[in-house]
């Protein structure tokens, strides 16, 4: 299980502010700044109104590199802290705890500055309306940028001299934002045709695809599981066409290049946040739970489609990392590991990537042994350094290292195929595998002696949902029961710690407390749309992996609650946050896939699955209404293309009638799990007429086992195929 590790040399803080009472690791990082910080809440709002002061809102998260930089340069600076506290009510928000607050003000920053990111710095009127904002500010004026101190003083001056024009400007900005962000059905719109949306999306990805290194931009390069999952779906629906073949090639090549790259941690597993260069080489070193969850599922899918063991190995590698370093002993998953850490226990300053990078002499010292069976004089270090692109002077280009934090260091990247490395040193392939494994093991042992990066031990419902899906899907595809068990353990954790059975509602977050207990905030944060959507998706995935109907029952209860809290009955689609919070100026509907898929897109598939498990056809109607609400955007920028495809290609209910413990049933289930079909839903009809599924779907009682054998039916719109009893026949029906 994960531990916090050594994160910082002890020091006696000079200041303590009210953030010391918070649970968020990010807010606690700022509890000793010489700034009179408030958490987001009524106390801060009342103070701003009472004293007629502007609000300075700073939004970030605990593993954000530039958030650390701005804290070191500005928020720890006593003089800047005094300017902030004297002129503004200063509020800190953890964007991972409050994505609703983050989204409202990020929409403003992106609209007014053309860019966005974290740390986000926004100035608000006492009634929370934004009028100025940006991201990171250096502390002092430079050639190209105005410094934070200057900005603070100028804005404070403007508030004294031109209050009315500031208020008028913020009113106009808010009106414009409300207009731009409104998403609703106009007239009698119906969902746009799947063929056009998919073709546009495929064309855009194909045009931006990097033929050499994979991925869909030059740099920076993000893993983008959403794009890869779309390409798999496109391939499944166009298997026999040249476009289908290209879609599959783009996805598999990208996944291979990412796994070989430095964005993949070759020593301690898992994936870093993104690559700063075209070659997937030098990463931004933080590791996020949501990336691990999505990538575990995507690599499992790549194995399911290609049969290439390489992809299965990468999926297992991700799940090993999460099990070891991001798992709470109570069953939940932590949010992230930081990019920055102390290079040695004696260091006073953290550096990005310090935990992960290597000097050539360090590797030579760790791997001095001669290699049996290799060319004479070859050491373990020679083979390892050749294979992973290690150079004596470091392998990071100065262009990728603006702060010279990686000078003379190496980020491991697979530079050669195993065949080429083996030939270079006269080794047999099998022997090479053992040599590289030994090298990785020794480097891992050495790395364990270094100070660990900060671990964000906050546990979020949405991200835990994505990780449960990763474990559940890998468990079914790789036929590993231990992954399914880990997913079930995490789902039980959610039910215990992030669900209120009295109200039937999800909570957003909980925290690792003292003595490794699980703690909750004094006022728990209620779940947002993404929490419901990703948890419901996880529970459906977990049902298909475990066939335990309890998970299905809970998923459908949560879907009803999601409809109640977030559905827009006038304009259709779901709001990201519930109504009734006076501190939120806008109720937005997310439409952009980012590091995580957009919740409205995932919920289209959830609704269709929910209808298959319950016969509630209003959920199919809702799925269509979501796509209709986004129709205009879908035709311009093909967001939600995968959801559109699933909606138009009716889901198939694959029903296996059989004894769950019977070998013939298990064989049929293995057959279903071995086939990638984006529009299938699996149900086990076990003959228990009193069970949840039979109560939901009475027609199951009419399906019989043929000749007493496990029997499969494939049904669409509640019309079923003829029964089959052989896995080969079933495979033929699933792969037309």
QUIHU-V859628 format. One record per pair of residues at least 24 apart in sequence whose ideal C-beta (glycine too) atoms are under 7 Angstrom apart, sorted by the first residue. I is the first residue (numbers start at 1). J is the second residue. If there is no record, write none. Layout:
# QUIHU-V859628
I_J, I_J
This chain:
# QUIHU-V859628
1_327, 1_328, 1_329, 2_324, 2_325, 2_326, 2_327, 2_334, 2_455, 4_455, 5_452, 5_455, 6_345, 6_451, 6_452, 7_451, 7_452, 7_454, 8_342, 9_348, 19_92, 23_511, 23_519, 23_521, 24_94, 24_97, 24_458, 25_62, 25_456, 25_457, 25_458, 26_60, 26_61, 26_62, 26_94, 27_92, 27_94, 29_62, 30_71, 30_75, 30_92, 33_71, 33_75, 33_76, 33_81, 34_78, 34_81, 35_75, 35_81, 35_84, 35_85, 35_90, 36_85, 36_90, 37_90, 37_92, 38_89, 38_90, 38_91, 39_92, 40_91, 40_93, 40_98, 40_101, 44_89, 44_91, 45_128, 45_583, 47_89, 48_89, 48_126, 49_126, 52_126, 53_88, 53_89, 53_126, 54_88, 54_123, 54_124, 54_125, 54_155, 54_159, 55_88, 55_89, 55_91, 55_124, 55_126, 56_84, 56_88, 56_90, 56_123, 57_91, 57_93, 57_105, 57_122, 57_124, 58_92, 58_119, 58_121, 59_93, 59_95, 59_102, 59_105, 59_118, 59_119, 59_120, 60_95, 60_118, 60_119, 61_94, 61_95, 61_96, 61_118, 62_454, 62_456, 63_286, 63_336, 63_337, 63_338, 63_339, 63_454, 63_456, 64_118, 64_119, 65_284, 65_339, 65_340, 65_352, 66_118, 66_119, 66_136, 67_118, 67_119, 68_340, 69_136, 70_119, 70_136, 70_137, 73_138, 73_139, 74_139, 74_148, 77_139, 80_139, 80_148, 80_149, 83_149, 83_152, 83_153, 84_152, 87_152, 87_156, 96_335, 96_458, 96_460, 97_508, 97_509, 97_525, 98_525, 99_528, 99_530, 100_528, 100_576, 100_577, 100_584, 103_576, 103_588, 104_584, 104_585, 104_586, 104_588, 105_130, 105_133, 107_177, 107_181, 107_588, 108_133, 108_173, 108_177, 109_133, 109_134, 111_177, 111_180, 112_173, 123_155, 125_167, 125_170, 128_583, 128_585, 129_170, 129_171, 129_174, 129_585, 130_170, 130_173, 131_166, 131_169, 131_170, 131_173, 174_585, 177_586, 178_586, 181_586, 181_588, 183_571, 183_573, 183_589, 183_591, 183_629, 183_630, 184_571, 184_572, 184_629, 185_571, 185_572, 185_625, 185_628, 185_629, 189_628, 189_631, 190_628, 191_624, 191_627, 191_628, 191_631, 191_644, 191_647, 192_627, 192_631, 192_634, 192_635, 192_644, 194_644, 194_645, 194_648, 197_634, 197_638, 197_641, 197_644, 198_234, 198_641, 198_644, 198_645, 200_638, 201_230, 201_638, 201_641, 202_234, 202_243, 202_247, 204_638, 205_231, 205_250, 206_246, 209_250, 210_278, 213_257, 213_278, 213_279, 213_280, 214_253, 214_254, 214_257, 214_258, 215_254, 218_278, 219_276, 219_277, 219_278, 220_274, 220_275, 220_276, 221_274, 221_275, 221_278, 221_280, 222_274, 223_258, 223_271, 223_291, 223_295, 225_294, 225_295, 225_298, 226_593, 226_597, 228_254, 228_255, 228_298, 229_298, 229_642, 230_641, 230_642, 232_301, 232_305, 232_676, 233_642, 233_645, 233_678, 236_676, 236_677, 236_678, 237_645, 237_649, 248_305, 252_302, 252_306, 255_298, 255_299, 255_302, 255_311, 259_314, 260_413, 260_414, 261_413, 262_411, 262_412, 262_413, 265_356, 266_388, 266_412, 266_440, 267_412, 267_440, 267_443, 267_444, 267_447, 268_321, 268_444, 268_447, 269_317, 269_318, 269_320, 269_321, 270_318, 270_321, 271_295, 271_318, 276_400, 277_400, 281_411, 281_413, 282_396, 282_400, 282_411, 284_339, 285_339, 285_352, 285_353, 285_356, 286_336, 286_337, 286_338, 286_339, 287_336, 287_337, 288_336, 289_326, 289_333, 289_334, 289_335, 289_336, 289_463, 289_467, 290_463, 290_466, 290_595, 290_596, 291_595, 292_318, 292_321, 292_322, 292_467, 292_470, 293_463, 293_466, 293_467, 293_469, 293_470, 294_466, 294_470, 296_470, 296_474, 297_469, 297_470, 297_473, 300_473, 300_474, 300_477, 300_478, 301_676, 303_477, 304_477, 304_674, 304_676, 305_676, 312_478, 315_474, 315_478, 319_471, 319_474, 319_483, 322_467, 323_486, 328_459, 328_512, 329_516, 330_493, 330_518, 331_489, 331_490, 331_492, 331_493, 332_459, 332_464, 332_490, 332_493, 332_497, 333_459, 333_463, 333_464, 333_467, 333_490, 334_455, 334_456, 334_457, 334_459, 335_456, 335_458, 335_460, 335_463, 336_456, 337_453, 337_455, 338_453, 338_454, 339_453, 340_453, 341_451, 341_452, 341_453, 342_451, 345_451, 351_405, 352_405, 353_405, 353_406, 355_447, 355_450, 355_452, 355_453, 357_406, 357_409, 357_410, 357_411, 358_390, 358_409, 358_410, 359_408, 359_409, 360_385, 360_390, 360_391, 360_392, 360_410, 363_390, 366_442, 366_443, 366_446, 367_439, 367_442, 371_435, 373_427, 373_428, 373_431, 374_425, 374_426, 374_427, 375_425, 375_426, 378_425, 380_435, 380_438, 380_439, 383_421, 383_425, 383_435, 384_436, 384_439, 386_416, 386_421, 386_424, 387_414, 387_415, 387_416, 387_421, 387_436, 388_412, 388_413, 388_414, 388_415, 389_413, 389_415, 457_511, 457_512, 458_509, 458_511, 459_509, 459_510, 459_511, 460_508, 460_509, 461_494, 461_498, 461_506, 461_507, 461_508, 461_527, 461_531, 461_535, 462_530, 462_531, 462_534, 464_490, 464_494, 465_534, 465_535, 465_537, 465_538, 466_534, 466_596, 468_538, 468_542, 469_537, 469_538, 469_541, 472_538, 472_541, 472_542, 472_545, 473_541, 475_545, 476_544, 476_545, 476_673, 477_673, 479_670, 484_545, 484_546, 487_542, 487_545, 488_542, 488_546, 491_538, 491_539, 491_542, 491_551, 494_535, 495_554, 504_557, 504_561, 505_561, 506_531, 506_532, 506_535, 506_558, 528_576, 528_577, 529_566, 529_574, 529_575, 529_576, 529_577, 529_599, 530_599, 532_558, 532_561, 532_562, 533_599, 533_602, 533_603, 533_606, 534_602, 536_606, 537_602, 537_606, 540_606, 540_609, 544_682, 547_660, 547_684, 549_691, 549_692, 549_693, 552_613, 552_692, 553_692, 556_610, 556_613, 556_614, 559_606, 559_610, 571_629, 572_625, 572_626, 572_628, 572_629, 573_600, 573_626, 573_629, 573_630, 574_599, 574_600, 574_603, 591_630, 591_633, 591_639, 592_639, 593_639, 598_639, 600_626, 600_630, 601_639, 601_640, 601_643, 604_640, 604_643, 604_646, 604_647, 605_643, 605_646, 608_646, 608_647, 608_651, 609_651, 609_681, 612_651, 612_653, 612_681, 613_696, 614_696, 615_696, 615_697, 623_647, 646_678, 646_679, 649_679, 650_716, 650_717, 651_679, 651_680, 651_681, 652_679, 652_680, 652_714, 652_715, 652_716, 653_681, 653_683, 653_715, 654_680, 654_681, 654_682, 654_712, 654_714, 655_683, 655_685, 655_703, 655_712, 655_713, 655_715, 656_684, 656_685, 656_710, 656_712, 657_685, 657_703, 657_704, 657_705, 657_710, 657_711, 658_705, 658_710, 658_711, 659_686, 660_684, 660_686, 662_710, 664_709, 664_710, 665_710, 667_727, 668_710, 668_712, 668_727, 668_730, 671_727, 671_730, 671_731, 675_731, 675_734, 675_735, 677_734, 680_734
